[in-house]
Amino acid sequence: MKFALLVNEGPFTHQASDSAYLFAKAAIEKGHEVPRVFFYYDGVNNANKLSEPQADDRNLVKLWGALAKDHEVDLVVCVAAGMRRGIKDDILAEGFRISGLGQLIEAGLGTDRLVMFGD
């Protein structure tokens, strides 16, 4: 089965980012495909390479980047939501790219399920 994910919450303020990452990782480990994750609203903060969690905390930005690299997952940050929150190309973490809502529509149409995390 192919899953596309929509992440609407940031990595340090809500469980949604953790849940989305763990869902994607588990789906891939079970043999499913996750061709695209779309980050919207505060979810765009998952792509901020300037975030530095404490040493004993998980680093979701790096975890998402590693997932993208290891499993060819397309991590797309909404351009409009990103600009509202200061997420631009120069602070985009490795593995992420900026694009428009058309990428979300395409992901929904090209997969079996679109799973949303966060409000």
MMTF fields as JSON, N, C-alpha, C and O atoms, coordinates in Angstrom:
{
  "mmtfVersion": "1.0.0",
  "mmtfProducer": "UNKNOWN",
  "numBonds": 475,
  "numAtoms": 476,
  "numGroups": 119,
  "numChains": 1,
  "numModels": 1,
  "chainsPerModel": [1],
  "groupsPerChain": [119],
  "chainIdList": ["A"],
  "bondAtomList": [4, 2, 8, 6, 12, 10, 16, 14, 20, 18, 24, 22, 28, 26, 32, 30, 36, 34, 40, 38, 44, 42, 48, 46, 52, 50, 56, 54, 60, 58, 64, 62, 68, 66, 72, 70, 76, 74, 80, 78, 84, 82, 88, 86, 92, 90, 96, 94, 100, 98, 104, 102, 108, 106, 112, 110, 116, 114, 120, 118, 124, 122, 128, 126, 132, 130, 136, 134, 140, 138, 144, 142, 148, 146, 152, 150, 156, 154, 160, 158, 164, 162, 168, 166, 172, 170, 176, 174, 180, 178, 184, 182, 188, 186, 192, 190, 196, 194, 200, 198, 204, 202, 208, 206, 212, 210, 216, 214, 220, 218, 224, 222, 228, 226, 232, 230, 236, 234, 240, 238, 244, 242, 248, 246, 252, 250, 256, 254, 260, 258, 264, 262, 268, 266, 272, 270, 276, 274, 280, 278, 284, 282, 288, 286, 292, 290, 296, 294, 300, 298, 304, 302, 308, 306, 312, 310, 316, 314, 320, 318, 324, 322, 328, 326, 332, 330, 336, 334, 340, 338, 344, 342, 348, 346, 352, 350, 356, 354, 360, 358, 364, 362, 368, 366, 372, 370, 376, 374, 380, 378, 384, 382, 388, 386, 392, 390, 396, 394, 400, 398, 404, 402, 408, 406, 412, 410, 416, 414, 420, 418, 424, 422, 428, 426, 432, 430, 436, 434, 440, 438, 444, 442, 448, 446, 452, 450, 456, 454, 460, 458, 464, 462, 468, 466, 472, 470],
  "bondOrderList": [1, 1, 1, 1, 1, 1, 1, 1, 1, 1, 1, 1, 1, 1, 1, 1, 1, 1, 1, 1, 1, 1, 1, 1, 1, 1, 1, 1, 1, 1, 1, 1, 1, 1, 1, 1, 1, 1, 1, 1, 1, 1, 1, 1, 1, 1, 1, 1, 1, 1, 1, 1, 1, 1, 1, 1, 1, 1, 1, 1, 1, 1, 1, 1, 1, 1, 1, 1, 1, 1, 1, 1, 1, 1, 1, 1, 1, 1, 1, 1, 1, 1, 1, 1, 1, 1, 1, 1, 1, 1, 1, 1, 1, 1, 1, 1, 1, 1, 1, 1, 1, 1, 1, 1, 1, 1, 1, 1, 1, 1, 1, 1, 1, 1, 1, 1, 1, 1],
  "groupList": [{"groupName": "MET", "atomNameList": ["N", "CA", "C", "O"], "elementList": ["N", "C", "C", "O"], "formalChargeList": [0, 0, 0, 0], "bondAtomList": [1, 0, 2, 1, 3, 2], "bondOrderList": [1, 1, 2], "singleLetterCode": "M", "chemCompType": "L-PEPTIDE LINKING"}, {"groupName": "LYS", "atomNameList": ["N", "CA", "C", "O"], "elementList": ["N", "C", "C", "O"], "formalChargeList": [0, 0, 0, 0], "bondAtomList": [1, 0, 2, 1, 3, 2], "bondOrderList": [1, 1, 2], "singleLetterCode": "K", "chemCompType": "L-PEPTIDE LINKING"}, {"groupName": "PHE", "atomNameList": ["N", "CA", "C", "O"], "elementList": ["N", "C", "C", "O"], "formalChargeList": [0, 0, 0, 0], "bondAtomList": [1, 0, 2, 1, 3, 2], "bondOrderList": [1, 1, 2], "singleLetterCode": "F", "chemCompType": "L-PEPTIDE LINKING"}, {"groupName": "ALA", "atomNameList": ["N", "CA", "C", "O"], "elementList": ["N", "C", "C", "O"], "formalChargeList": [0, 0, 0, 0], "bondAtomList": [1, 0, 2, 1, 3, 2], "bondOrderList": [1, 1, 2], "singleLetterCode": "A", "chemCompType": "L-PEPTIDE LINKING"}, {"groupName": "LEU", "atomNameList": ["N", "CA", "C", "O"], "elementList": ["N", "C", "C", "O"], "formalChargeList": [0, 0, 0, 0], "bondAtomList": [1, 0, 2, 1, 3, 2], "bondOrderList": [1, 1, 2], "singleLetterCode": "L", "chemCompType": "L-PEPTIDE LINKING"}, {"groupName": "VAL", "atomNameList": ["N", "CA", "C", "O"], "elementList": ["N", "C", "C", "O"], "formalChargeList": [0, 0, 0, 0], "bondAtomList": [1, 0, 2, 1, 3, 2], "bondOrderList": [1, 1, 2], "singleLetterCode": "V", "chemCompType": "L-PEPTIDE LINKING"}, {"groupName": "ASN", "atomNameList": ["N", "CA", "C", "O"], "elementList": ["N", "C", "C", "O"], "formalChargeList": [0, 0, 0, 0], "bondAtomList": [1, 0, 2, 1, 3, 2], "bondOrderList": [1, 1, 2], "singleLetterCode": "N", "chemCompType": "L-PEPTIDE LINKING"}, {"groupName": "GLU", "atomNameList": ["N", "CA", "C", "O"], "elementList": ["N", "C", "C", "O"], "formalChargeList": [0, 0, 0, 0], "bondAtomList": [1, 0, 2, 1, 3, 2], "bondOrderList": [1, 1, 2], "singleLetterCode": "E", "chemCompType": "L-PEPTIDE LINKING"}, {"groupName": "GLY", "atomNameList": ["N", "CA", "C", "O"], "elementList": ["N", "C", "C", "O"], "formalChargeList": [0, 0, 0, 0], "bondAtomList": [1, 0, 2, 1, 3, 2], "bondOrderList": [1, 1, 2], "singleLetterCode": "G", "chemCompType": "PEPTIDE LINKING"}, {"groupName": "PRO", "atomNameList": ["N", "CA", "C", "O"], "elementList": ["N", "C", "C", "O"], "formalChargeList": [0, 0, 0, 0], "bondAtomList": [1, 0, 2, 1, 3, 2], "bondOrderList": [1, 1, 2], "singleLetterCode": "P", "chemCompType": "L-PEPTIDE LINKING"}, {"groupName": "THR", "atomNameList": ["N", "CA", "C", "O"], "elementList": ["N", "C", "C", "O"], "formalChargeList": [0, 0, 0, 0], "bondAtomList": [1, 0, 2, 1, 3, 2], "bondOrderList": [1, 1, 2], "singleLetterCode": "T", "chemCompType": "L-PEPTIDE LINKING"}, {"groupName": "HIS", "atomNameList": ["N", "CA", "C", "O"], "elementList": ["N", "C", "C", "O"], "formalChargeList": [0, 0, 0, 0], "bondAtomList": [1, 0, 2, 1, 3, 2], "bondOrderList": [1, 1, 2], "singleLetterCode": "H", "chemCompType": "L-PEPTIDE LINKING"}, {"groupName": "GLN", "atomNameList": ["N", "CA", "C", "O"], "elementList": ["N", "C", "C", "O"], "formalChargeList": [0, 0, 0, 0], "bondAtomList": [1, 0, 2, 1, 3, 2], "bondOrderList": [1, 1, 2], "singleLetterCode": "Q", "chemCompType": "L-PEPTIDE LINKING"}, {"groupName": "SER", "atomNameList": ["N", "CA", "C", "O"], "elementList": ["N", "C", "C", "O"], "formalChargeList": [0, 0, 0, 0], "bondAtomList": [1, 0, 2, 1, 3, 2], "bondOrderList": [1, 1, 2], "singleLetterCode": "S", "chemCompType": "L-PEPTIDE LINKING"}, {"groupName": "ASP", "atomNameList": ["N", "CA", "C", "O"], "elementList": ["N", "C", "C", "O"], "formalChargeList": [0, 0, 0, 0], "bondAtomList": [1, 0, 2, 1, 3, 2], "bondOrderList": [1, 1, 2], "singleLetterCode": "D", "chemCompType": "L-PEPTIDE LINKING"}, {"groupName": "TYR", "atomNameList": ["N", "CA", "C", "O"], "elementList": ["N", "C", "C", "O"], "formalChargeList": [0, 0, 0, 0], "bondAtomList": [1, 0, 2, 1, 3, 2], "bondOrderList": [1, 1, 2], "singleLetterCode": "Y", "chemCompType": "L-PEPTIDE LINKING"}, {"groupName": "ILE", "atomNameList": ["N", "CA", "C", "O"], "elementList": ["N", "C", "C", "O"], "formalChargeList": [0, 0, 0, 0], "bondAtomList": [1, 0, 2, 1, 3, 2], "bondOrderList": [1, 1, 2], "singleLetterCode": "I", "chemCompType": "L-PEPTIDE LINKING"}, {"groupName": "ARG", "atomNameList": ["N", "CA", "C", "O"], "elementList": ["N", "C", "C", "O"], "formalChargeList": [0, 0, 0, 0], "bondAtomList": [1, 0, 2, 1, 3, 2], "bondOrderList": [1, 1, 2], "singleLetterCode": "R", "chemCompType": "L-PEPTIDE LINKING"}, {"groupName": "TRP", "atomNameList": ["N", "CA", "C", "O"], "elementList": ["N", "C", "C", "O"], "formalChargeList": [0, 0, 0, 0], "bondAtomList": [1, 0, 2, 1, 3, 2], "bondOrderList": [1, 1, 2], "singleLetterCode": "W", "chemCompType": "L-PEPTIDE LINKING"}, {"groupName": "CYS", "atomNameList": ["N", "CA", "C", "O"], "elementList": ["N", "C", "C", "O"], "formalChargeList": [0, 0, 0, 0], "bondAtomList": [1, 0, 2, 1, 3, 2], "bondOrderList": [1, 1, 2], "singleLetterCode": "C", "chemCompType": "L-PEPTIDE LINKING"}],
  "groupTypeList": [0, 1, 2, 3, 4, 4, 5, 6, 7, 8, 9, 2, 10, 11, 12, 3, 13, 14, 13, 3, 15, 4, 2, 3, 1, 3, 3, 16, 7, 1, 8, 11, 7, 5, 9, 17, 5, 2, 2, 15, 15, 14, 8, 5, 6, 6, 3, 6, 1, 4, 13, 7, 9, 12, 3, 14, 14, 17, 6, 4, 5, 1, 4, 18, 8, 3, 4, 3, 1, 14, 11, 7, 5, 14, 4, 5, 5, 19, 5, 3, 3, 8, 0, 17, 17, 8, 16, 1, 14, 14, 16, 4, 3, 7, 8, 2, 17, 16, 13, 8, 4, 8, 12, 4, 16, 7, 3, 8, 4, 8, 10, 14, 17, 4, 5, 0, 2, 8, 14],
  "groupIdList": [1, 2, 3, 4, 5, 6, 7, 8, 9, 10, 11, 12, 13, 14, 15, 16, 17, 18, 19, 20, 21, 22, 23, 24, 25, 26, 27, 28, 29, 30, 31, 32, 33, 34, 35, 36, 37, 38, 39, 40, 41, 42, 43, 44, 45, 46, 47, 48, 49, 50, 51, 52, 53, 54, 55, 56, 57, 58, 59, 60, 61, 62, 63, 64, 65, 66, 67, 68, 69, 70, 71, 72, 73, 74, 75, 76, 77, 78, 79, 80, 81, 82, 83, 84, 85, 86, 87, 88, 89, 90, 91, 92, 93, 94, 95, 96, 97, 98, 99, 100, 101, 102, 103, 104, 105, 106, 107, 108, 109, 110, 111, 112, 113, 114, 115, 116, 117, 118, 119],
  "secStructList": [7, 3, 3, 3, 3, 3, 3, 7, 1, 7, 6, 6, 6, 7, 6, 2, 2, 2, 2, 2, 2, 2, 2, 2, 2, 2, 2, 2, 2, 6, 6, 7, 3, 3, 3, 3, 3, 3, 3, 7, 4, 4, 4, 4, 4, 4, 4, 5, 6, 6, 7, 7, 7, 7, 6, 6, 1, 7, 7, 2, 2, 2, 2, 2, 2, 2, 2, 2, 2, 2, 2, 6, 7, 3, 3, 3, 3, 3, 2, 2, 2, 2, 2, 2, 6, 6, 7, 7, 4, 4, 4, 5, 7, 6, 6, 3, 3, 3, 3, 7, 6, 2, 2, 2, 2, 2, 2, 2, 2, 6, 1, 1, 3, 3, 3, 3, 3, 7, 7],
  "xCoordList": [0.843, 0.0, 0.892, 1.975, 0.422, 1.136, 0.426, -0.79, 1.224, 0.71, 1.373, 2.588, 0.593, 1.109, 0.752, -0.312, 1.631, 1.388, 1.299, 1.999, 0.429, 0.279, 0.574, -0.128, 1.615, 2.025, 1.726, 2.287, 0.831, 0.373, 0.926, 0.583, 1.754, 2.257, 3.777, 4.407, 4.354, 5.796, 6.386, 5.656, 7.707, 8.359, 8.472, 8.738, 8.281, 8.506, 7.286, 7.366, 6.16, 4.978, 3.797, 2.76, 3.944, 2.803, 3.306, 4.385, 2.548, 2.908, 2.778, 3.31, 2.087, 1.783, 3.034, 3.032, 4.084, 5.303, 5.944, 6.361, 6.022, 6.561, 5.717, 6.247, 4.405, 3.497, 3.643, 3.663, 3.744, 3.897, 5.208, 5.235, 6.288, 7.585, 7.555, 8.002, 7.029, 6.975, 6.055, 6.339, 4.953, 4.057, 4.793, 4.74, 5.473, 6.202, 7.262, 7.391, 8.006, 9.075, 8.503, 9.027, 7.438, 6.818, 6.22, 6.344, 5.574, 4.977, 6.052, 5.878, 7.154, 8.251, 8.84, 9.127, 9.017, 9.561, 8.649, 9.118, 7.352, 6.383, 6.236, 5.439, 6.999, 6.973, 6.057, 5.912, 5.441, 4.596, 5.468, 6.647, 4.879, 5.595, 5.07, 3.873, 5.995, 5.644, 6.386, 7.478, 5.781, 6.5, 6.631, 7.574, 5.684, 5.759, 5.176, 4.174, 5.84, 5.315, 5.222, 6.199, 4.043, 3.812, 3.679, 2.876, 4.461, 4.464, 3.72, 4.057, 2.7, 1.806, 1.614, 1.969, 1.067, 0.879, 2.172, 3.248, 2.091, 3.305, 4.181, 5.312, 3.682, 4.477, 5.717, 6.671, 5.716, 6.89, 8.122, 9.25, 7.914, 9.046, 9.857, 10.96, 9.332, 10.091, 11.281, 12.192, 11.276, 12.317, 13.38, 14.252, 13.341, 14.25, 15.578, 15.649, 16.626, 17.933, 18.568, 19.551, 18.016, 18.56, 18.079, 18.597, 17.095, 16.613, 17.664, 18.263, 17.882, 18.878, 18.288, 18.391, 17.671, 17.135, 18.273, 19.427, 17.922, 18.916, 19.536, 18.933, 20.725, 21.448, 20.689, 20.822, 19.896, 19.173, 17.769, 16.997, 17.437, 16.127, 16.276, 17.364, 15.193, 15.235, 15.291, 14.793, 15.911, 16.026, 15.208, 15.719, 13.936, 13.046, 13.482, 13.259, 14.088, 14.536, 15.535, 15.425, 16.497, 17.5, 16.894, 17.274, 15.951, 15.304, 14.524, 14.589, 13.782, 13.068, 14.048, 13.817, 15.138, 16.134, 16.742, 16.943, 17.038, 17.595, 16.583, 16.944, 15.324, 14.277, 14.173, 14.046, 14.226, 14.158, 15.327, 15.149, 16.504, 17.708, 17.709, 18.011, 17.376, 17.451, 16.345, 16.531, 15.179, 14.02, 13.389, 12.271, 14.098, 13.633, 12.231, 11.365, 12.037, 10.778, 10.918, 11.878, 9.964, 9.957, 9.354, 8.163, 10.167, 9.706, 9.447, 10.379, 8.17, 7.776, 7.229, 6.338, 7.773, 7.356, 6.494, 6.905, 5.318, 4.43, 5.09, 5.504, 5.184, 5.859, 5.165, 5.836, 3.844, 3.126, 3.228, 3.502, 3.011, 3.114, 4.552, 4.779, 5.508, 6.907, 7.292, 7.969, 6.861, 7.201, 6.602, 7.237, 5.392, 4.775, 5.583, 5.536, 6.324, 7.076, 8.591, 9.361, 9.01, 10.426, 11.215, 12.445, 10.541, 11.232, 11.474, 10.549, 12.728, 13.131, 14.273, 14.781, 14.666, 15.691, 16.969, 17.582, 17.372, 18.652, 18.639, 19.707, 17.473, 17.444, 16.731, 16.355, 16.55, 15.9, 16.871, 17.99, 16.452, 17.291, 17.461, 16.664, 18.498, 18.792, 17.635, 17.087, 17.278, 16.212, 14.863, 13.956, 14.714, 13.45, 13.523, 14.602, 12.359, 12.267, 10.989, 10.039, 10.977, 9.816, 9.028, 9.597, 7.718, 6.842, 5.44, 5.224, 4.501, 3.146, 2.177, 2.534, 0.932, -0.124, -0.431, -1.01, -0.052, -0.253, 0.43, -0.031, 1.544, 2.261, 1.444, 1.522, 0.664, -0.217, -1.336, -1.648, -1.932, -3.003, -2.478, -3.119, -1.319, -0.701, -0.433, -0.65, 0.034, 0.306, -0.972, -0.987, -2.044, -3.322, -3.873, -4.441, -3.712, -4.219, -3.36, -3.856, -2.069, -1.136, -0.894, -0.044, -1.62, -1.427, -2.772, -3.836, -2.684, -3.905, -4.561, -5.786, -3.744, -4.262, -3.445, -2.223, -4.137, -3.502, -3.831, -4.996, -2.792, -2.975, -2.52, -1.393, -3.411, -3.125, -2.726, -3.338, -1.701, -1.246, -1.306, -0.646, -2.095, -2.294, -3.555, -4.135, -3.968, -5.217, -5.109, -6.077],
  "yCoordList": [-1.17, 0.0, 1.237, 1.238, 2.284, 3.562, 4.546, 4.731, 5.174, 6.19, 7.534, 7.599, 8.588, 9.955, 10.509, 10.201, 11.319, 11.872, 13.389, 14.037, 13.933, 15.374, 15.682, 15.204, 16.482, 16.819, 18.299, 19.166, 18.582, 19.951, 20.575, 21.715, 19.876, 20.387, 20.343, 19.53, 21.216, 21.311, 20.174, 19.434, 20.035, 18.904, 18.989, 17.974, 20.153, 20.28, 20.745, 20.941, 20.925, 21.439, 20.483, 20.764, 19.366, 18.481, 17.07, 16.91, 16.072, 14.683, 14.294, 13.264, 15.097, 14.734, 14.44, 13.504, 15.212, 14.995, 13.664, 12.923, 13.362, 12.066, 10.929, 9.947, 11.065, 10.016, 9.813, 8.677, 10.903, 10.806, 10.114, 9.233, 10.513, 9.887, 8.394, 7.576, 8.043, 6.631, 5.831, 4.673, 6.443, 5.793, 5.519, 4.407, 6.527, 6.368, 5.284, 4.434, 5.324, 4.338, 2.923, 2.001, 2.751, 1.434, 0.946, -0.231, 1.839, 1.452, 0.959, -0.067, 1.682, 1.289, -0.051, -0.909, -0.227, -1.493, -2.684, -3.815, -2.422, -3.48, -3.7, -4.534, -2.959, -3.152, -2.216, -2.356, -1.273, -0.286, 0.849, 0.958, 1.676, 2.821, 4.117, 4.271, 5.041, 6.402, 7.34, 7.817, 7.597, 8.401, 9.886, 10.546, 10.414, 11.85, 12.155, 11.575, 13.087, 13.674, 15.172, 15.804, 15.728, 17.154, 17.843, 17.427, 18.891, 19.638, 20.954, 21.743, 21.177, 22.314, 22.986, 22.406, 24.18, 24.948, 24.917, 25.122, 24.666, 24.641, 23.424, 23.352, 22.487, 21.321, 21.69, 20.914, 22.875, 23.299, 23.448, 23.419, 23.607, 23.736, 22.444, 22.459, 21.347, 20.101, 20.204, 19.379, 21.199, 21.354, 22.381, 22.663, 22.944, 24.015, 23.447, 22.878, 23.604, 23.064, 23.818, 23.351, 24.969, 25.738, 25.242, 25.67, 24.344, 23.827, 22.912, 22.089, 23.065, 22.265, 21.773, 22.448, 20.6, 20.059, 19.674, 19.55, 19.49, 19.075, 17.738, 16.968, 17.479, 16.261, 14.994, 13.987, 15.022, 13.821, 13.727, 12.839, 14.635, 14.652, 14.153, 14.222, 13.653, 13.21, 14.439, 15.507, 14.267, 15.36, 14.983, 14.359, 15.369, 14.982, 15.536, 14.894, 16.694, 17.264, 16.319, 16.026, 15.844, 14.908, 13.541, 12.888, 13.103, 11.812, 11.818, 10.856, 12.905, 13.021, 13.01, 12.325, 13.757, 13.808, 12.454, 12.095, 11.693, 10.353, 9.417, 8.604, 9.534, 8.715, 9.017, 8.106, 10.292, 10.696, 10.115, 9.594, 10.211, 9.728, 8.205, 7.676, 7.517, 6.055, 5.378, 4.27, 6.043, 5.391, 6.205, 5.913, 7.223, 8.044, 8.625, 8.582, 9.166, 9.824, 11.303, 11.96, 11.811, 13.216, 14.045, 13.927, 14.88, 15.735, 17.126, 17.851, 17.498, 18.762, 19.728, 19.385, 20.928, 21.991, 22.97, 23.436, 23.283, 24.236, 25.611, 26.139, 26.181, 27.46, 28.579, 29.376, 28.65, 29.737, 29.613, 30.598, 28.416, 28.199, 28.421, 28.956, 28.017, 28.206, 29.675, 30.107, 30.435, 31.859, 32.58, 33.476, 32.206, 32.829, 32.569, 33.35, 31.466, 31.072, 31.21, 30.725, 31.86, 32.121, 30.937, 30.941, 29.929, 28.758, 29.006, 28.976, 29.249, 29.522, 28.579, 27.853, 28.595, 27.667, 27.672, 26.624, 28.844, 28.942, 28.272, 28.003, 28.0, 27.291, 25.942, 25.346, 25.473, 24.195, 23.062, 23.053, 22.119, 20.984, 20.045, 20.048, 19.259, 18.297, 17.316, 16.805, 17.067, 16.128, 16.775, 16.125, 18.05, 18.764, 19.653, 20.066, 19.938, 20.906, 21.715, 21.271, 22.896, 23.778, 23.694, 23.713, 23.601, 23.584, 24.011, 24.392, 23.945, 24.406, 23.291, 22.113, 23.7, 22.759, 21.732, 20.686, 22.011, 21.04, 19.718, 18.661, 19.782, 18.559, 17.705, 16.477, 18.369, 17.644, 16.96, 15.794, 17.684, 17.117, 15.925, 14.875, 16.095, 15.018, 13.799, 12.664, 14.034, 12.933, 12.183, 10.952, 12.929, 12.304, 11.484, 10.414, 11.974, 11.263, 10.064, 9.095, 10.131, 9.085, 7.995, 7.131, 8.012, 6.996, 6.383, 6.866, 5.302, 4.635, 5.383, 5.4, 5.996, 6.702, 7.957, 7.961, 9.019, 10.23, 10.294, 10.394, 10.235, 10.202, 11.535, 11.969, 12.186, 13.496, 13.374, 12.628, 14.114, 14.16, 15.59, 16.47, 15.829, 17.16, 17.787, 17.324, 18.862, 19.539, 20.266, 20.88],
  "zCoordList": [0.0, 0.0, 0.0, 0.585, -0.661, -0.696, 0.223, 0.154, 1.087, 2.003, 1.714, 1.53, 1.673, 1.697, 3.069, 3.606, 3.635, 4.961, 4.892, 4.114, 5.717, 5.89, 7.349, 8.241, 7.599, 8.96, 9.192, 8.522, 10.157, 10.401, 11.68, 11.995, 12.413, 13.697, 13.743, 13.066, 14.54, 14.678, 15.498, 16.157, 15.457, 16.109, 17.629, 18.273, 18.214, 19.656, 20.432, 21.645, 19.755, 20.433, 20.412, 21.013, 19.731, 19.531, 19.221, 18.651, 19.584, 19.326, 17.85, 17.437, 17.063, 15.671, 14.841, 14.042, 15.015, 14.227, 14.568, 13.678, 15.851, 16.275, 15.721, 15.199, 15.836, 15.354, 13.852, 13.377, 13.104, 11.654, 11.295, 10.437, 11.95, 11.674, 11.991, 11.188, 13.161, 13.545, 12.626, 12.318, 12.188, 11.233, 9.921, 9.395, 9.4, 8.141, 8.249, 7.368, 9.323, 9.532, 9.618, 8.993, 10.384, 10.539, 9.226, 8.887, 8.487, 7.202, 6.246, 5.587, 6.168, 5.282, 5.718, 4.883, 7.019, 7.531, 7.225, 7.099, 7.106, 6.789, 5.282, 4.853, 4.48, 3.041, 2.275, 1.061, 2.952, 2.287, 1.747, 2.086, 0.917, 0.363, 0.97, 1.213, 1.209, 1.64, 0.687, 0.997, -0.476, -1.465, -1.108, -1.543, -0.314, -0.007, 1.37, 1.789, 2.06, 3.293, 3.026, 2.624, 3.254, 3.031, 4.382, 5.216, 4.599, 5.846, 5.642, 4.759, 6.475, 6.313, 7.678, 8.704, 7.699, 8.939, 9.753, 9.192, 11.066, 11.886, 11.602, 12.082, 10.842, 10.451, 9.658, 9.604, 9.036, 8.27, 9.165, 8.674, 10.467, 11.391, 11.512, 12.059, 11.015, 10.964, 10.011, 10.067, 9.149, 8.131, 8.495, 7.673, 9.686, 10.083, 10.575, 11.664, 9.771, 10.146, 11.321, 11.896, 11.674, 12.791, 14.151, 15.183, 14.165, 15.453, 16.06, 15.367, 17.362, 18.072, 19.385, 20.409, 19.355, 20.61, 21.555, 21.146, 22.812, 23.796, 23.382, 22.634, 23.871, 23.491, 23.841, 23.146, 24.902, 25.313, 24.7, 25.06, 23.78, 23.133, 21.7, 21.128, 21.122, 19.735, 18.839, 19.192, 17.666, 16.71, 15.478, 14.547, 15.483, 14.396, 13.044, 12.018, 13.026, 11.757, 11.107, 9.917, 11.867, 11.335, 11.045, 10.074, 11.884, 11.641, 10.33, 9.564, 10.068, 8.794, 7.634, 6.638, 7.745, 6.676, 6.386, 5.226, 7.44, 7.255, 6.596, 5.745, 6.99, 6.378, 4.884, 4.066, 4.54, 3.135, 2.341, 1.24, 2.911, 2.23, 2.092, 1.022, 3.157, 3.159, 2.366, 1.863, 2.249, 1.632, 0.507, 0.083, 0.022, -1.089, -0.851, -1.725, 0.351, 0.697, 0.345, 0.75, -0.404, -0.811, 0.319, 0.609, 0.957, 2.058, 1.516, 1.171, 1.442, 0.817, 1.863, 2.64, 1.868, 2.773, 1.982, 0.919, 2.484, 1.82, 1.78, 2.812, 0.593, 0.423, 1.199, 1.854, 1.137, 1.814, 3.329, 4.015, 3.853, 5.304, 5.77, 6.855, 4.963, 5.302, 5.366, 6.3, 4.379, 4.358, 5.56, 6.116, 5.971, 7.149, 8.415, 9.365, 8.417, 9.612, 9.433, 10.262, 8.37, 8.149, 7.632, 7.699, 7.121, 6.579, 5.096, 4.285, 4.762, 3.38, 3.022, 3.876, 1.771, 1.283, 2.122, 2.325, 2.609, 3.322, 4.702, 5.251, 5.272, 6.561, 6.451, 7.46, 5.229, 4.989, 5.281, 4.769, 6.089, 6.446, 5.255, 4.316, 5.318, 4.257, 4.088, 5.064, 2.838, 2.532, 2.279, 1.758, 2.639, 2.458, 1.218, 0.795, 0.648, -0.447, -0.28, 0.364, -0.862, -0.775, -2.076, -3.168, -1.939, -3.108, -2.678, -1.527, -3.603, -3.331, -2.988, -2.947, -2.74, -2.362, -3.441, -3.149, -4.674, -5.744, -5.45, -5.881, -4.705, -4.331, -3.352, -3.372, -2.5, -1.593, -2.375, -2.131, -3.307, -4.136, -4.925, -4.984, -5.523, -6.294, -5.416, -5.839, -4.207, -3.282, -2.938, -2.897, -2.691, -2.371, -3.511, -3.293, -4.725, -5.901, -6.283, -6.858, -5.96, -6.38, -5.36, -5.576, -4.253, -3.213, -2.834, -3.222, -2.061, -1.596, -0.44, -0.316, 0.399, 1.575, 1.832, 1.683, 2.218, 2.704, 4.197, 4.583, 5.026, 6.47, 7.05, 6.816, 7.815, 8.384, 9.859, 10.623, 10.231, 11.625, 12.12, 11.568, 13.16, 13.713, 13.168, 12.186, 13.836, 13.457, 12.145, 11.697]
}
